[in-house]
Amino acid sequence: MGKILVVLGGLLLVLGGAVVVVVLFFTFAGISQEESAYLGYAALPDTMAPADSESEMLEESLAAAEAPAAEVAQPRVASSAPRAAAAAPLPNASFASDARVIRNGILTLVVQNPATAVHDIEQIIARIPGAFVAAGAVRQAGDPQPTSLTLRVPVESFDQAMAALRALAEEVLAEQTTARDVTEEYTDLDARLRNLQAAETQLLALLERADTVEDLLKIENRLAEVRQEIEQLQGRLNVLIDRIALATIHVLLHAPPDLSVVVAAESLPAAHSVTAFAVAYRNDGSVSARDARLTLYVPERLSVLDMSQGGVYDPISREISWALSDIPAGVADTVYVHLRVESAEADIQLRAEIQSASAEADSANNAAGITLSFAPDLALEVDSRAAAAQGSEVPVWILYSNVGTADATDVTLQAALPEGVTFVRADFGGSYDREAGTVVWKLGRLQAGETQQVRMYVRVDVAEGRLQIPIAISAEQADAVAFNDRTDVFLTALREDVSSRSLWQPGQTIAASIAALIVVAQGAVNVLIWVLTFGIPLAVIGLLALGVRAGLRRVRRSDES
């Protein structure tokens, strides 16, 4: 009985030991598999359960080798913070000391000379170790497009470079900086790359153990796929490393706005008349001019009637101003104002000016003006008969006008009477100077655009000849055009008055000639009608009478014989 108990006790100990060994074996085997999956390694074929054949063993080995590749889609990377927390925006762009950050900047600058600014930027970049100009598009002068540069600088020199670039500008139109934390993306790419490299190592081990051509081809195909994925991930990681190490700065260089203004009159300005003036402005720069203001300075002798596009007139300063706000690059426009010239004794200077809050490329063309010059222009026309009989009185009408732009003062009109012509009388204040033989009118002021007339009567004292009466007008001011302030009256003296005669002469008008021809033709037609109506019947009757008379004579002669 005792022996039996001893045997049973030994068996129980053996079974207990076996159970402990089995439990310990499976426990350590499970930990090894979990760690292998985590690190990207798979169990080798000799650690796997025996397969039914070599082909099944290869399939299982390939599946185990592809485990890291499966992890590429959803990598398992050790992280102390959840993924959602890493994607949240960082307050005040503050990052951990070991964070991997991509920094970018955009600067839009107004510089006095873009070509000079490009040279200055190149010098700034040359003083920063590791910095360089990655790309550039330098525009020529007058091009509406800005010059653009792309700079790469070490991230630790980013703030220094931005400050140096800002110092070159006349005006900073826009500035933007960004900082993006790519620590998680970098860690993911790095872990996925290590998993694929581990899979490559395992596939290379399988390739050495392949026994058949079919197994060799399968392993090589999968190895090529893994290597391609490794190259792609390595390229992405290299780009990320480059962007982390070197910040990118995009710089746009604009020339300052170039505002210009021109003043022009729509018609010739004259005293006492209203003239429309056009004030044209434009921006020939490549950037908008901010808070532009156009001003027209109106002198004392001009009256403001109205203006277009919201212009405001200040009667104290005598300025018309237009608030134009911003004027975009390449924009041109025109405003109008109607002014009345009240006095034209001297020239008037009309000046316009345009200003803005932006720096100017060329301030010389920001102002322009026009000089209004005035001068009288006296003109004469006469109306009189062309011929007059001896002893008859002839009226002479003299039409005078000021077709210039200024008033004429102390206007005097004179008519010199030749021999054979005697002064009779003059209307509208005219007087005769017997010693000088002239008829004079003191007309005083003749406004611009004004027209008047006077009349005088003269008597023709000769029976024949061509009589010439010179007439001239003058003023205190110099005449703008001299050829039209003199004219002549020509009279042909006749022995008797032939004004009642109706004679056709070749010198008459075409209408009178045609009328005369019509009268002649009507007379000829009337004669023809009379001939046809009465002449032919009378001729027939006459012929019949002659025939009867001849017959009677023959009868008498026959009777006598």
TIKE-350602 format. One record per residue (C-alpha): residue number from 1; residue in one letter; x, y, z. Coordinates in steps of 0.25 Angstrom, whole numbers. Each point is the difference from the previous one (the first is absolute). Last residue first. Layout:
N
[NUM 'a' [X Y Z]] ...
***
This chain:
561
[561 's' [-242 544 -714]] [560 'e' [-6 9 11]] [559 'd' [-8 -12 6]] [558 's' [13 -8 1]] [557 'r' [7 11 7]] [556 'r' [-11 2 10]] [555 'v' [0 -15 4]] [554 'r' [15 0 2]] [553 'r' [-1 12 9]] [552 'l' [-11 -7 8]] [551 'g' [8 -12 2]] [550 'a' [12 8 5]] [549 'r' [-9 7 10]] [548 'v' [-5 -13 6]] [547 'g' [14 -5 2]] [546 'l' [4 12 7]] [545 'a' [-11 -1 9]] [544 'l' [2 -14 3]] [543 'l' [15 3 3]] [542 'g' [-5 11 10]] [541 'i' [-10 -9 7]] [540 'v' [11 -11 2]] [539 'a' [10 11 5]] [538 'l' [-11 5 10]] [537 'p' [-2 -14 5]] [536 'i' [15 -2 2]] [535 'g' [3 13 7]] [534 'f' [-12 0 10]] [533 't' [1 -11 10]] [532 'l' [14 -6 -4]] [531 'v' [6 13 -1]] [530 'w' [-6 5 13]] [529 'i' [5 -12 7]] [528 'l' [14 1 -5]] [527 'v' [1 14 4]] [526 'n' [-5 -4 14]] [525 'v' [11 -11 1]] [524 'a' [11 10 -4]] [523 'g' [-5 10 11]] [522 'q' [0 -11 10]] [521 'a' [14 -4 -4]] [520 'v' [5 14 2]] [519 'v' [-6 1 14]] [518 'i' [6 -14 4]] [517 'l' [14 5 -5]] [516 'a' [-1 12 8]] [515 'a' [-4 -8 13]] [514 'i' [12 -10 -3]] [513 's' [9 12 0]] [512 'a' [-6 6 12]] [511 'a' [2 -13 8]] [510 'i' [14 -1 -6]] [509 't' [4 13 6]] [508 'q' [3 12 -8]] [507 'g' [14 3 -5]] [506 'p' [-4 -4 -14]] [505 'q' [-10 12 -1]] [504 'w' [-15 1 0]] [503 'l' [-5 13 0]] [502 's' [-12 5 8]] [501 'r' [1 15 1]] [500 's' [-5 7 13]] [499 's' [14 1 6]] [498 'v' [5 7 -12]] [497 'd' [2 13 7]] [496 'e' [8 9 -9]] [495 'r' [15 4 -2]] [494 'l' [5 -12 8]] [493 'a' [10 -1 11]] [492 't' [4 -14 5]] [491 'l' [2 -1 15]] [490 'f' [9 -9 7]] [489 'v' [0 -1 16]] [488 'd' [13 -5 6]] [487 't' [4 -9 12]] [486 'r' [9 0 12]] [485 'd' [-1 -7 14]] [484 'n' [0 -14 -6]] [483 'f' [15 -1 -4]] [482 'a' [5 4 14]] [481 'v' [-3 -12 9]] [480 'a' [2 1 15]] [479 'd' [-1 15 0]] [478 'a' [8 7 9]] [477 'q' [-8 7 11]] [476 'e' [-4 15 0]] [475 'a' [-9 -3 -12]] [474 's' [-1 1 -15]] [473 'i' [-9 0 -12]] [472 'a' [2 3 -14]] [471 'i' [-8 4 -13]] [470 'p' [6 4 -14]] [469 'i' [-10 6 -10]] [468 'q' [4 -3 -14]] [467 'l' [-7 7 -12]] [466 'r' [0 -6 -14]] [465 'g' [-1 11 -11]] [464 'e' [-11 7 -7]] [463 'a' [-10 12 2]] [462 'v' [6 6 12]] [461 'd' [-6 6 13]] [460 'v' [-5 -13 7]] [459 'r' [-7 3 13]] [458 'v' [3 -7 13]] [457 'y' [-9 -5 11]] [456 'm' [5 -7 13]] [455 'r' [-5 -12 8]] [454 'v' [5 -7 13]] [453 'q' [-1 -15 4]] [452 'q' [2 -8 13]] [451 't' [6 -14 3]] [450 'e' [4 -5 14]] [449 'g' [8 -13 2]] [448 'a' [10 6 9]] [447 'q' [-5 13 5]] [446 'l' [2 13 -8]] [445 'r' [3 12 9]] [444 'g' [0 14 -6]] [443 'l' [-6 2 -13]] [442 'k' [6 13 -5]] [441 'w' [-4 1 -14]] [440 'v' [8 8 -11]] [439 'v' [-3 4 -14]] [438 't' [12 5 -7]] [437 'g' [4 11 -9]] [436 'a' [12 4 9]] [435 'e' [-3 14 -1]] [434 'r' [-15 -2 -1]] [433 'd' [-1 -9 13]] [432 'y' [-14 -6 -1]] [431 's' [-7 -5 12]] [430 'g' [-7 -14 3]] [429 'g' [-9 -1 12]] [428 'f' [-9 -11 -4]] [427 'd' [-3 6 -14]] [426 'a' [9 7 -9]] [425 'r' [-4 11 -10]] [424 'v' [3 6 -14]] [423 'f' [15 -2 -3]] [422 't' [4 3 -14]] [421 'v' [6 -10 -9]] [420 'g' [8 4 -13]] [419 'e' [13 1 7]] [418 'p' [2 -11 10]] [417 'l' [-8 -2 14]] [416 'a' [8 -7 11]] [415 'a' [-9 -8 9]] [414 'q' [4 -2 15]] [413 'l' [-4 -8 12]] [412 't' [6 2 13]] [411 'v' [-1 -10 12]] [410 'd' [5 6 13]] [409 't' [-1 -14 7]] [408 'a' [0 -14 -6]] [407 'd' [-5 -11 9]] [406 'a' [7 -13 0]] [405 't' [-2 -14 -7]] [404 'g' [0 5 -15]] [403 'v' [-12 1 -10]] [402 'n' [-2 15 3]] [401 's' [-10 5 -10]] [400 'y' [-2 11 -11]] [399 'l' [-11 1 -10]] [398 'i' [1 13 -9]] [397 'w' [-12 4 -8]] [396 'v' [2 10 -12]] [395 'p' [-11 8 -5]] [394 'v' [2 7 -14]] [393 'e' [-5 14 -3]] [392 's' [-2 3 -15]] [391 'g' [7 12 -7]] [390 'q' [7 -9 -11]] [389 'a' [-7 -13 -1]] [388 'a' [4 -12 10]] [387 'a' [6 -13 -2]] [386 'a' [4 -12 9]] [385 'r' [-10 3 11]] [384 's' [4 -1 14]] [383 'd' [2 -11 11]] [382 'v' [13 0 8]] [381 'e' [6 -11 10]] [380 'l' [11 2 10]] [379 'a' [7 -8 11]] [378 'l' [7 3 13]] [377 'd' [7 -11 8]] [376 'p' [2 3 15]] [375 'a' [11 -8 8]] [374 'f' [-1 -9 11]] [373 's' [10 -11 6]] [372 'l' [-5 -11 9]] [371 't' [12 -7 5]] [370 'i' [-2 -15 4]] [369 'g' [6 -8 11]] [368 'a' [6 -13 5]] [367 'a' [3 -6 13]] [366 'n' [4 -14 4]] [365 'n' [9 -1 -12]] [364 'a' [13 3 8]] [363 's' [-4 -9 11]] [362 'd' [6 -12 -7]] [361 'a' [0 -14 7]] [360 'e' [-9 5 11]] [359 'a' [-1 -5 14]] [358 's' [-15 -3 4]] [357 'a' [-9 9 8]] [356 's' [-4 7 -13]] [355 'q' [1 13 -8]] [354 'i' [-6 6 -13]] [353 'e' [2 15 -4]] [352 'a' [-7 9 -9]] [351 'r' [3 14 -5]] [350 'l' [-7 11 -8]] [349 'q' [9 12 -3]] [348 'i' [-8 12 -5]] [347 'd' [6 10 -10]] [346 'a' [-3 15 0]] [345 'e' [-12 9 -2]] [344 'a' [-9 -12 -2]] [343 's' [-11 2 11]] [342 'e' [-12 -8 4]] [341 'v' [4 -13 -7]] [340 'r' [-10 -11 4]] [339 'l' [4 -13 5]] [338 'h' [-7 -14 -3]] [337 'v' [7 -12 7]] [336 'y' [3 -14 -5]] [335 'v' [6 -12 6]] [334 't' [8 -10 -8]] [333 'd' [5 -15 2]] [332 'a' [12 -9 -1]] [331 'v' [3 -13 7]] [330 'g' [13 -8 -3]] [329 'a' [2 -3 14]] [328 'p' [-11 2 9]] [327 'i' [-4 14 5]] [326 'd' [-4 -1 15]] [325 's' [-10 11 6]] [324 'l' [-3 11 -11]] [323 'a' [-4 11 9]] [322 'w' [-2 11 -10]] [321 's' [4 15 4]] [320 'i' [-4 13 -6]] [319 'e' [8 11 6]] [318 'r' [-3 15 1]] [317 's' [6 0 15]] [316 'i' [-12 8 5]] [315 'p' [-10 -5 -11]] [314 'd' [2 -14 3]] [313 'y' [-5 -9 -11]] [312 'v' [-3 -15 1]] [311 'g' [1 -10 -11]] [310 'g' [-9 -11 0]] [309 'q' [2 -6 -14]] [308 's' [-3 13 -8]] [307 'm' [2 15 3]] [306 'd' [-9 12 -1]] [305 'l' [0 15 -2]] [304 'v' [13 5 5]] [303 's' [4 14 -3]] [302 'l' [14 4 -6]] [301 'r' [7 13 3]] [300 'e' [4 -4 14]] [299 'p' [8 -12 -4]] [298 'v' [-5 -14 1]] [297 'y' [9 -11 6]] [296 'l' [-4 -14 -4]] [295 't' [3 -11 10]] [294 'l' [0 -15 -1]] [293 'r' [1 -9 12]] [292 'a' [5 -14 1]] [291 'd' [-2 -9 12]] [290 'r' [9 -11 -4]] [289 'a' [7 -1 -14]] [288 's' [-1 -14 -5]] [287 'v' [12 -8 -4]] [286 's' [6 -2 -14]] [285 'g' [2 14 -3]] [284 'd' [-6 8 -12]] [283 'n' [-11 6 9]] [282 'r' [-9 10 -8]] [281 'y' [-6 14 1]] [280 'a' [-8 9 -10]] [279 'v' [-6 13 4]] [278 'a' [-9 5 -11]] [277 'f' [-4 14 -1]] [276 'a' [-14 5 -5]] [275 't' [-1 14 -4]] [274 'v' [-10 11 3]] [273 's' [1 14 -7]] [272 'h' [2 14 5]] [271 'a' [14 1 -5]] [270 'a' [4 -12 -9]] [269 'p' [5 -14 3]] [268 'l' [3 -8 -13]] [267 's' [-8 -13 1]] [266 'e' [2 -13 8]] [265 'a' [11 6 9]] [264 'a' [11 -9 4]] [263 'v' [6 -4 14]] [262 'v' [9 -12 1]] [261 'v' [4 -8 13]] [260 's' [10 -11 3]] [259 'l' [1 -11 11]] [258 'd' [11 -10 0]] [257 'p' [-2 -11 10]] [256 'p' [13 -5 7]] [255 'a' [7 -11 -7]] [254 'h' [-5 -13 5]] [253 'l' [9 -11 6]] [252 'l' [-6 -14 3]] [251 'v' [8 -8 10]] [250 'h' [-3 -15 3]] [249 'i' [8 -5 12]] [248 't' [3 -15 2]] [247 'a' [6 -6 13]] [246 'l' [11 -10 -1]] [245 'a' [2 -11 10]] [244 'i' [-14 -4 1]] [243 'r' [-2 1 -15]] [242 'd' [12 -9 -3]] [241 'i' [-4 -10 11]] [240 'l' [-14 -1 -6]] [239 'v' [5 -1 -14]] [238 'n' [10 -11 5]] [237 'l' [-12 -8 7]] [236 'r' [-8 1 -13]] [235 'g' [11 -6 -8]] [234 'q' [3 -11 11]] [233 'l' [-15 -4 0]] [232 'q' [0 -1 -15]] [231 'e' [14 -8 -1]] [230 'i' [-5 -9 11]] [229 'e' [-13 -3 -7]] [228 'q' [8 -3 -13]] [227 'r' [9 -10 9]] [226 'v' [-12 -7 5]] [225 'e' [-6 -2 -13]] [224 'a' [13 -5 -6]] [223 'l' [1 -10 12]] [222 'r' [-14 -5 -3]] [221 'n' [4 -3 -14]] [220 'e' [13 -6 4]] [219 'i' [-7 -9 11]] [218 'k' [-10 -5 -10]] [217 'l' [10 -3 -11]] [216 'l' [9 -8 10]] [215 'd' [-12 -8 4]] [214 'e' [-3 -4 -14]] [213 'v' [14 -3 -3]] [212 't' [1 -10 11]] [211 'd' [9 -1 12]] [210 'a' [-1 14 7]] [209 'r' [9 1 12]] [208 'e' [8 12 -5]] [207 'l' [-12 7 -4]] [206 'l' [-7 -2 14]] [205 'a' [12 7 6]] [204 'l' [-2 12 -10]] [203 'l' [-14 0 3]] [202 'q' [3 2 15]] [201 't' [9 11 -3]] [200 'e' [-10 7 -9]] [199 'a' [-11 -1 11]] [198 'a' [10 7 10]] [197 'q' [2 11 -10]] [196 'l' [-15 1 -2]] [195 'n' [-2 1 15]] [194 'r' [11 11 1]] [193 'l' [-7 8 -11]] [192 'r' [-13 -1 7]] [191 'a' [6 5 13]] [190 'd' [7 12 -7]] [189 'l' [-12 4 -8]] [188 'd' [-9 0 13]] [187 't' [11 7 8]] [186 'y' [1 11 -11]] [185 'e' [-16 2 0]] [184 'e' [0 0 15]] [183 't' [10 11 1]] [182 'v' [-5 8 -12]] [181 'd' [-4 13 8]] [180 'r' [-3 11 -10]] [179 'a' [5 14 2]] [178 't' [-6 11 -10]] [177 't' [4 14 -2]] [176 'q' [-7 11 -8]] [175 'e' [3 14 -4]] [174 'a' [-7 9 -9]] [173 'l' [1 14 -6]] [172 'v' [13 3 7]] [171 'e' [4 15 -4]] [170 'e' [13 6 -5]] [169 'a' [6 -14 2]] [168 'l' [15 -4 2]] [167 'a' [-2 -1 15]] [166 'r' [-11 -11 -1]] [165 'l' [10 -9 -7]] [164 'a' [10 1 11]] [163 'a' [-10 -3 11]] [162 'm' [-5 -12 -8]] [161 'a' [14 -5 -2]] [160 'q' [3 1 15]] [159 'd' [-13 -7 4]] [158 'f' [3 -12 -9]] [157 's' [15 -1 4]] [156 'e' [-3 -12 9]] [155 'v' [-8 -7 -11]] [154 'p' [12 1 -10]] [153 'v' [-4 8 -12]] [152 'r' [-7 -3 -13]] [151 'l' [-5 12 -8]] [150 't' [-10 1 -11]] [149 'l' [0 13 -8]] [148 's' [-11 8 -8]] [147 't' [1 13 -8]] [146 'p' [-14 6 -1]] [145 'q' [-9 0 -12]] [144 'p' [-3 13 -6]] [143 'd' [13 1 -8]] [142 'g' [5 14 -2]] [141 'a' [14 -3 4]] [140 'q' [3 -15 -3]] [139 'r' [-4 -11 9]] [138 'v' [9 -10 7]] [137 'a' [-6 -14 2]] [136 'g' [7 -8 11]] [135 'a' [3 -13 5]] [134 'a' [8 -8 11]] [133 'v' [8 12 5]] [132 'f' [10 -5 11]] [131 'a' [2 -2 15]] [130 'g' [10 -9 6]] [129 'p' [8 10 7]] [128 'i' [-7 14 0]] [127 'r' [8 11 -6]] [126 'a' [-2 -4 -14]] [125 'i' [-15 1 3]] [124 'i' [1 14 4]] [123 'q' [8 3 -13]] [122 'e' [-10 -6 -9]] [121 'i' [-11 8 7]] [120 'd' [8 13 -3]] [119 'h' [2 -4 -15]] [118 'v' [-15 -3 -1]] [117 'a' [-3 13 7]] [116 't' [8 8 -11]] [115 'a' [-8 -7 -11]] [114 'p' [-13 3 7]] [113 'n' [2 15 2]] [112 'q' [-7 8 10]] [111 'v' [-5 -12 7]] [110 'v' [-14 -4 4]] [109 'l' [0 -13 7]] [108 't' [-9 -13 0]] [107 'l' [7 -10 10]] [106 'i' [-4 -14 2]] [105 'g' [6 -9 10]] [104 'n' [1 -15 3]] [103 'r' [4 -8 12]] [102 'i' [0 -16 1]] [101 'v' [1 -5 14]] [100 'r' [6 -12 6]] [99 'a' [-2 0 15]] [98 'd' [11 -3 10]] [97 's' [0 13 7]] [96 'a' [-16 -1 1]] [95 'f' [-7 10 -8]] [94 's' [-7 14 1]] [93 'a' [-8 5 -11]] [92 'n' [-8 9 9]] [91 'p' [-9 -12 4]] [90 'l' [3 -13 -8]] [89 'p' [-11 -4 -9]] [88 'a' [-6 -14 3]] [87 'a' [6 -12 -9]] [86 'a' [9 -5 12]] [85 'a' [-12 -1 9]] [84 'a' [-8 -8 -10]] [83 'r' [12 -10 -2]] [82 'p' [0 -3 15]] [81 'a' [12 4 8]] [80 's' [12 -9 6]] [79 's' [3 -6 -14]] [78 'a' [5 -14 -4]] [77 'v' [-3 -1 -15]] [76 'r' [-9 -11 -5]] [75 'p' [-1 3 -15]] [74 'q' [-13 -1 -7]] [73 'a' [2 -1 -15]] [72 'v' [15 -4 2]] [71 'e' [-3 -11 10]] [70 'a' [-5 -9 -11]] [69 'a' [14 2 -6]] [68 'p' [6 -5 14]] [67 'a' [-9 -13 -1]] [66 'e' [5 -3 -14]] [65 'a' [11 -9 5]] [64 'a' [-10 -8 8]] [63 'a' [-8 -2 -12]] [62 'l' [12 -4 -8]] [61 's' [4 -10 11]] [60 'e' [-14 -6 0]] [59 'e' [0 -1 -16]] [58 'l' [14 -6 1]] [57 'm' [-4 -11 10]] [56 'e' [-12 -4 -8]] [55 's' [9 -2 -12]] [54 'e' [10 -8 8]] [53 's' [-12 -10 4]] [52 'd' [-9 -3 12]] [51 'a' [5 11 8]] [50 'p' [7 -1 13]] [49 'a' [-4 10 11]] [48 'm' [8 12 -1]] [47 't' [14 3 6]] [46 'd' [7 -6 -11]] [45 'p' [-7 9 -10]] [44 'l' [5 12 7]] [43 'a' [-10 8 8]] [42 'a' [-3 14 -5]] [41 'y' [7 13 3]] [40 'g' [-6 14 0]] [39 'l' [4 4 14]] [38 'y' [-15 -1 5]] [37 'a' [-3 -13 -7]] [36 's' [13 -6 5]] [35 'e' [-3 5 14]] [34 'e' [-14 -7 0]] [33 'q' [6 -13 -5]] [32 's' [11 0 11]] [31 'i' [-10 3 10]] [30 'g' [-9 -12 -4]] [29 'a' [12 -10 -1]] [28 'f' [4 4 15]] [27 't' [-14 -3 5]] [26 'f' [-1 -13 -9]] [25 'f' [13 -5 6]] [24 'l' [-3 3 14]] [23 'v' [-14 -7 0]] [22 'v' [6 -12 -7]] [21 'v' [11 -1 10]] [20 'v' [-9 2 12]] [19 'v' [-9 -11 -5]] [18 'a' [11 -9 -2]] [17 'g' [5 2 14]] [16 'g' [-14 -3 5]] [15 'l' [0 -13 -8]] [14 'v' [13 -4 6]] [13 'l' [-4 3 14]] [12 'l' [-13 -7 -1]] [11 'l' [7 -12 -6]] [10 'g' [10 0 12]] [9 'g' [-11 0 10]] [8 'l' [-7 -11 -7]] [7 'v' [12 -9 1]] [6 'v' [3 4 14]] [5 'l' [-15 -4 4]] [4 'i' [1 -13 -7]] [3 'k' [13 -3 7]] [2 'g' [-7 3 13]] [1 'm' [-11 -10 -3]] 
***
